[in-house]
Amino acid sequence: MNNKLLEGVDSPADLKKLSVEDLPALSQEVRQEIIRICSRGGLHLASSLGTVELTVALHYVFSSPTDRILWDVGHQAYGHKILTGRKAQMDTIKKEGGLSGFTKVSESVHDAITVGHASTSLANAFGMALARDAQGESFHVIPVIGDGALTGGMALAALNSIGYKQSKMLIVLNDNDMSISENVGAMNGYFRTLQVQKWFQSAEKGGKKLVGKLLGDLVSRAKDAARTFFDPHSKNPFTAMNLRYVGPVDGHNVKELVYLLEKIKELDGPTVLHVITRKGKGMEVAESNPIYWHSPSKFDVDSPLEVNKKGYTWSNAFGDAMIEIVAQRKDVYVITPAMREGSGLVEFAAKHPERYLDTGIAEEVAVTAAAGMALRGIKPVVAIYSTFLQRGFDQLVHDVAIENLNVVFAIDRAGVVGADGPTHHGVFDLSYLRLVPNVQIAVPKDALELRGMLKASLEQTGPVAIRYPRGSVQPVAAGEWGKLEWGTWERLVSGDDIVILGTGKGLEYALEAVQGASNVGVVNARFVKPLDAVMLTQIARSARAIITVEDNTVVGGFGGAVVEFLAAHDLKPEVRVLGIPDHFMDHAEIPSLHAQAGIDAAGIRRTLETLGVAFAAAPVAAD
């Protein structure tokens, strides 16, 4: 496609040189560019396609970077990146050394916030508006938040504060009835009732003239009347929070959006503009299946077809195990905060809907709901990404751990996750879980061990965390659970001069690293809390050095636990702690990140060499 309009747009200032009549064509060019960029696979396609016209309209009406446009989550901001000087770099997005897949303050002056987790934009915008007013400035603050992100308690709490303080801002509610999975909850149901109201359907058909009339009526009325104009019975949750509400309006008519934004941008106080969009807009297959096309595999631009994602994953292994467990036990319940697909629970939700809860993007609710279930005899399993469990940490401590409740945390995406970068790397869970009393922590080496740990965890007293990485794993036949003695480690390679204690992916690297080495042992340190005190004591008394390997920060993780144990028991072998360094690692492929951290096979071998280990030369192949 010839992007003749887009070729001349390298900044929002360039965009403003176009006429309003040019904007539909420009929007189409931006949409085609997003499709081309995302065709390589692994990028956020459907979300960015759904916000094209909205992005164009916002940058046409407002003046970034003076005005601050805040994109919640950020995976819908590819069009924003294209229009703000990064067009030529878009092919590097999510590649090592390239653009972030989300908005990032250090990447561009046009990125108002660094994001990866949902529901943060409104509180950020609230703070910016307060700072602006305190400093006597006059720039606009425009957070863009999806209806999925609005299910998060942090977003709703921010709305309450915004309504109280009445600082001027324009909140754009991007309503596409989707987050990654279908949205859930009462708020989502309310948005659906708005969309079917007759006046909204008429507004879509009537175009600018009717929207202008509605807006004129709104602006001309007194403030109190304006807040209830669209809902005379005051059932609108936004007006109940003292927020002016406008909408819903068609989010794919760029000219009408520009007209409307120009009219409402100078209104005092906080205004909510409810914009209806379609995730995957402009790409038929993405519109019909926005869940798959949220972040699809590589596809052909001219003939995009849905393809299966590669291989069998740890998430699949978890989901399959839970299907079997719940079929055998009537006291088990699975909870996820809006991550049905990512956590491998699609089939589980279909087979056991009565034993499945999606709380929406509300990790705190997921954890505390699990506590409530545990208090009444249910054994809940919370399926959650490592980085997202950070948002439920207080609830884990306050609501679960203090009373030693029987809650299992199935922690997916533990360790570095690759192209999603620092907002998504799950490299802190061993550290923040280890410091909480009563929590037991297990790290399986393969799918069979994961299954065994899940089954055994339901027999434990108190909270149990089972962490496993992103990526593929060898599948296990149904009905196979393996043999697992809870709390014990496993010797995989004999040797007592130097012993490597490996966890998770680090164990796999350790097994590769010791090939050709003499008298170097490898242990599957599959329980991080409590440690296998018997085996660790035996190792410490015979080995001159211990190496710990983990896909977690070196600060307070598994290695720290070993060092603390040795110090407490006056055991003095030399210890080398290998893990993720004490800084935020950028986005890159997982093997590259492991190499940078020195926890891959080559890094472990280098550490062994510093301890005086010699490796046998590789045999020379015969001619």
Buried (B, 14 or more C-beta within 10 A) or exposed (E): EEBEBBEEBBBBEBBEEBEEEBBBBBBBBBBBBBBBBBBBBBBBBBBBBBBBBBBBBBBBBBEBBEBBBBBBBBBBBBBBBBBBBBBEBBEBBBBBEBBBBBBBEEBBEBBBBBBBBBBBBBBBBBBBBBEBEEEEEEBBBBBBBBBBBBBBBBBBBBBBBBBEBBBBBBBBBBBBBBBBBBBBBEBBEBBEEBBEEEEBEEBBEBBBEBBBEBBEEBBEEEEEEBBBBBBEEEEBBBBBBBBBBBBBBBBBBBBBBBBBBBBBBEBEBBBBBBBBBBBBBBBEBBBEBBBBBBBBBEBEEEEBEBEEBEEBBBBBBBBBBBBBBBEEEEEBBBBBBBBBBBBBBBBBBEBBEEBBBBBBBBBBBBBBBBBEBBEEEBBBBBBBBBBBBBBBBEBBBEBBBEEBBBBBBBBBBBBBBBBBBBBBBBBBBBBBBBEBEBBBBBBBBBBBBBBBBBBBBBEBEBBBBBBBBBBBBEBBEEEEBBEBEBBEBBBBBEBBBBBBBBBBBBBBBBBEBBEEBEEBBBBBBBBBBEBBEEBBBBBBEEBEBBBBBBBBBBBBBBBBBBBEBBEEEEBEBEBBBBBBBEEEBBBBBBEBBBBBBBBBBBBBBEBBEEBEBEBEEEEEEEE
